[in-house]
Amino acid sequence: MRAVVQRVSEGGVYIEKENYSAEISKGMVILLGIKSDDNSADAEFVADKCSSLRIFEDENEKMNLSLKDVDGEVLIISQFTLYGDAQKGNRPSFIDAARPETAIPLYEEFIERMKKNTGEEKVKAGVFGAMMKVKILNDGPVTIIVESKNNKTK
């Protein structure tokens, strides 16, 4: 499992066809890619790591505070393209990305674990598989990649 975590001053997701939107203020936007061999342990590990990342500045302007410390919010967006492989040719292969029957339950587990770690009202998410417009106002910029232990490399 791979998460691209961006510290944001605001973020949002908009899905026109479904008349859906969700917005957050200070916190993080997590773009979540799920690999074909991921499991519940991967979802738990990555969610725990993301919710504990100390990427927010303290009074001395050092990245020393976590999401909970700053009372921040989270926006989680499923993104299978994080497992796109463009080593050969110019059209990425997505063979490593999990199929929906595997990915949807893990995406939902990840969201539930983040809610448990940070508070239900602090977590918002996109809609799995939908064509979304995502607004990310990166603060810093700060972008961190978190991967589950067993999926760092091919």
VEXPAVO-530252 format. One line per 3 residues: number of its first residue (from 1); their letters; for each residue z, x, y of C-alpha. Coordinates in steps of 0.02 Angstrom, whole numbers. Each point is the difference from the previous one (the first is absolute). Layout:
REM VEXPAVO-530252
NUM	a	Z/X/Y | ...
END
This chain:
REM VEXPAVO-530252
1	mra	0/0/0 | -45/64/171 | 70/-58/167
4	vvq	-64/55/169 | 148/-30/115 | -29/-8/187
7	rvs	140/-9/126 | -51/-134/123 | 55/-77/163
10	egg	-91/-157/-58 | -112/-59/-140 | -86/-156/-60
13	vyi	-114/-75/-129 | -124/-141/29 | -101/-94/-130
16	eke	-122/-118/83 | -59/-94/-155 | 179/-42/-49
19	nys	64/-30/177 | 137/128/-36 | 86/125/111
22	aei	157/106/-3 | 64/119/132 | 138/128/13
25	skg	75/100/140 | 80/173/-22 | -4/56/-180
28	mvi	-132/52/-126 | -165/-59/-67 | -22/44/-183
31	llg	-174/6/-74 | 30/-14/-188 | -119/58/-135
34	iks	37/-40/-182 | -72/107/-138 | -56/-67/-168
37	ddn	143/81/-96 | 139/-45/123 | 151/-100/-57
40	sad	162/-76/66 | 85/170/8 | -138/60/119
43	aef	22/-152/113 | 189/25/5 | -12/187/34
46	vad	-127/-17/142 | 91/-148/80 | 166/92/-6
49	kcs	-78/157/74 | -90/-97/138 | 155/-98/51
52	slr	103/160/8 | -123/111/93 | 81/77/152
55	ife	-149/-7/118 | 80/-78/153 | 73/106/139
58	den	185/13/35 | 80/31/171 | -53/184/-13
61	ekm	-183/-47/-31 | 8/59/-181 | -74/-105/-139
64	nls	167/-38/-79 | 12/-189/-12 | -63/-123/-131
67	lkd	-72/-173/20 | 171/-80/-24 | 79/117/127
70	vdg	-121/-61/135 | 0/-182/-57 | -187/16/-26
73	evl	-127/-114/-82 | -129/32/-135 | -178/-63/-23
76	iis	-72/30/-174 | -188/-4/-27 | -83/17/-171
79	qft	-141/127/7 | -92/44/-160 | -111/120/97
82	lyg	144/126/1 | -58/42/-176 | -181/23/51
85	daq	-76/159/-69 | -144/73/101 | -14/168/-90
88	kgn	-171/-43/-71 | -134/-77/110 | 31/-100/157
91	rps	55/-167/-72 | 184/4/-50 | 51/-45/-177
94	fid	151/-113/-16 | 22/21/-187 | 181/62/21
97	aar	53/-153/100 | 94/-131/-100 | -87/-162/-41
100	pet	76/-157/80 | 89/-55/-160 | 100/163/6
103	aip	6/28/188 | 57/-172/61 | 166/-2/-97
106	lye	36/180/54 | -43/-40/182 | 121/-147/-8
109	efi	134/109/-82 | -21/129/138 | 21/-135/134
112	erm	156/-71/-85 | 76/174/-16 | -32/34/185
115	kkn	83/-167/43 | 150/48/-107 | 11/171/85
118	tge	-28/-53/181 | 36/-186/12 | -110/-149/-40
121	ekv	-36/-43/181 | -58/178/39 | -147/3/-122
124	kag	-171/-79/27 | -158/23/-101 | -185/-30/-4
127	vfg	-87/-102/-134 | -55/96/-154 | -189/12/-14
130	amm	-36/-84/166 | -115/73/133 | 127/42/135
133	kvk	2/65/176 | 147/118/16 | 73/55/166
136	iln	96/164/-4 | 71/72/159 | 57/166/-73
139	dgp	151/73/87 | 0/190/11 | -119/0/-89
142	vti	103/9/-159 | -87/-27/-167 | 77/45/-168
145	ive	-75/-17/-175 | 121/-50/-138 | -55/6/-182
148	skn	90/-48/-158 | 55/148/-105 | -125/-24/-141
151	nkt	-153/-31/108 | -9/146/122 | -157/70/-79
154	k	-134/-57/-120
END
